[in-house]
Amino acid sequence: MSTSPGRPGPDPHLALVRPVLPRSDGCEECLKLGTPWVHLRLCLTCGKVGCCDSSPMRHARAHAGSSGHVIVRSLEPGESWRWCYAHDQYV
């Protein structure tokens, strides 16, 4: 899905998406802190890997809030969906 209810056309944040590669094999912040994660998310603007909202530290959402990089995709095997943190919806 790429449109928002009440707003025609694709999510404007999709313009932030760049060709990126993951910068690490796990959540960058959790690896530094030694904390666990549940699932991984890839920032589609800079390649930072963060943990999901089900993880204790929610680093992917924190990165989106501090950097403005609000579009992520799942790094889980077999998943290819993307999410906009600004609109809390799939894109």
Backbone hydrogen bonds, N-H to C=O, Kabsch-Sander energy under -0.5 kcal/mol:
donor,donor_aa,acceptor,acceptor_aa,energy
4,S,7,R,-0.8
4,S,9,G,-0.6
7,R,4,S,-2.2
11,D,2,S,-1.4
14,L,11,D,-1.8
15,A,12,P,-1.3
16,L,13,H,-2.2
17,V,14,L,-1.4
18,R,44,L,-3.5
20,V,18,R,-0.8
23,R,47,G,-2.3
28,E,49,V,-2.2
31,L,27,C,-2.6
32,K,28,E,-1.5
33,L,29,E,-2.4
34,G,30,C,-2.2
35,T,30,C,-1.5
41,R,50,G,-3.1
42,L,73,R,-2.9
43,C,41,R,-0.5
43,C,48,K,-2.8
44,L,71,I,-2.6
47,G,43,C,-1.7
50,G,41,R,-2.6
50,G,48,K,-0.5
52,C,39,H,-2.0
55,S,52,C,-1.3
58,R,52,C,-0.5
60,A,51,C,-2.3
61,R,51,C,-0.5
62,A,58,R,-1.8
63,H,59,H,-2.4
64,A,60,A,-2.2
65,G,61,R,-2.3
66,S,62,A,-2.2
67,S,63,H,-2.5
68,G,64,A,-1.9
69,H,63,H,-0.5
70,V,68,G,-1.4
72,V,70,V,-0.6
72,V,83,W,-2.3
73,R,42,L,-1.7
74,S,81,W,-1.9
75,L,40,L,-2.4
79,E,76,E,-2.1
83,W,72,V,-2.6
84,C,89,Q,-2.9
85,Y,70,V,-2.8
85,Y,83,W,-0.6
88,D,84,C,-1.1
89,Q,84,C,-1.4
91,V,82,R,-1.6
